[in-house]
Amino acid sequence: MPPEMPPEMPPEMPPEMPKDSAGTTPRVVDGDPSTLTLMLKAAVPLVPGVGLVPGLGKPPADDAVLPEVALARHDVPVDPSHLRRYAEVCGFPRKDTLPLTYPHVLAFPLQLAIMTDGAFPFPAIGTVHLENSITQHRPIQVSETLQITVRPAALRAHPKGRLFDLVTTVHSRGELVWEETSTMLRRGAGGAATSTDDERPHVGPVVVPVGTTQWRLPADLGRRYAAVSGDRNPIHLYALTAKAFGFPRQIAHGMWTKARTVAAIENRLPDAVRVDVAFRKPVLLPGTVAFGTEATPEGRAFALTRPKDGAEHLVGTASAL
């Protein structure tokens, strides 16, 4: 008698989408949303008269409510050529694991899709990225495929307008490997801070490290980072487009400044780490910034400052989990 053959195993099925921490079942997005199309959609509210068209205008800030929505992508691969270009622009060495900030660019299309959705109360362009917190639970291998989920959360008052968070989680085969909270400001009529605001620590070291290394940033840096990140906000591209939004010339992306500073201290960070930054004054391009870092009892502090007067562009802390 021939040996009995083992039963054929059924193909592995994707897991049922769990509800996120806010109790919302994520809506799955197939493929990679086009950031160029979404950026064009983001520009629509800026067209004069659009706010008068039913369905296109945004509600007054006082009436704003965040939609109960979460977007997710399954089985997101890492494109080695894209990763290589990202690493070159941001100063990371080539490794078999992802730079700590790289999952942000994988999640950015979902973030932009949420902010350009008709139910979202604020225009995407003109919203200011104030703070960013990334928690890496372990290094992510380049060969892994990922599940990425993004949702808005925590709409709250701020003296200069309204704050909200974009919360991103990244799983690998059901394991939570990476988290991010981007705190955004929509300028407008300010309000008193709530108790929730008071409980949220402000990012930044007690002592800002003195810049000891200067980096000269070229005029096309914003365009180069936009090409790998998908963030083509006009304030980062050309002097002419930046002037339309009140800047003397184009400015560097905040997430480029975070990536570049993390790249400078990457070899001093543990595998499981939390890195918080606050974006202060914009970095004009072309321009020169000073980078400084020092050890702290909690881990490490770092900063980008303006060489001539020490004005803070970015302040940050890194600590082991």
Stockholm file with secondary structure:
# STOCKHOLM 1.0

chainA/1-321         MPPEMPPEMPPEMPPEMPKDSAGTTPRVVDGDPSTLTLMLKAAVPLVPGVGLVPGLGKPPADDAVLPEVALARHDVPVDPSHLRRYAEVCGFPRKDTLPLTYPHVLAFPLQLAIMTDGAFPFPAIGTVHLENSITQHRPIQVSETLQITVRPAALRAHPKGRLFDLVTTVHSRGELVWEETSTMLRRGAGGAATSTDDERPHVGPVVVPVGTTQWRLPADLGRRYAAVSGDRNPIHLYALTAKAFGFPRQIAHGMWTKARTVAAIENRLPDAVRVDVAFRKPVLLPGTVAFGTEATPEGRAFALTRPKDGAEHLVGTASAL
#=GR chainA/1-321 SS CCCCCCCCCCCCCCCCCCCCTTSCCCEECCSCCCHHHHHHHHHGGGSTTGGGSTTTSCCCGGGCCCCCCCEEEEEECCCHHHHHHHHHHHTCCCCSBCCTTHHHHHHHHHHHHHHTSTTCSSCSTTCEEEEEEEEESSCCBTTCCEEEEEEEEEEEEETTEEEEEEEEEEEETTEEEEEEEEEEEEESSCCCCCHHHHHSCCCSCSSCCCCCEEEEECTTHHHHHHHHHCCCCGGGTCHHHHHTTTCSSCBCCHHHHHHHHHHHHGGGSCSSEEEEEEECSCCBSSEEEEEEEEECSSEEEEEEECTTTCCEEEEEEEEEC
#=GC SS_cons         CCCCCCCCCCCCCCCCCCCCTTSCCCEECCSCCCHHHHHHHHHGGGSTTGGGSTTTSCCCGGGCCCCCCCEEEEEECCCHHHHHHHHHHHTCCCCSBCCTTHHHHHHHHHHHHHHTSTTCSSCSTTCEEEEEEEEESSCCBTTCCEEEEEEEEEEEEETTEEEEEEEEEEEETTEEEEEEEEEEEEESSCCCCCHHHHHSCCCSCSSCCCCCEEEEECTTHHHHHHHHHCCCCGGGTCHHHHHTTTCSSCBCCHHHHHHHHHHHHGGGSCSSEEEEEEECSCCBSSEEEEEEEEECSSEEEEEEECTTTCCEEEEEEEEEC
//
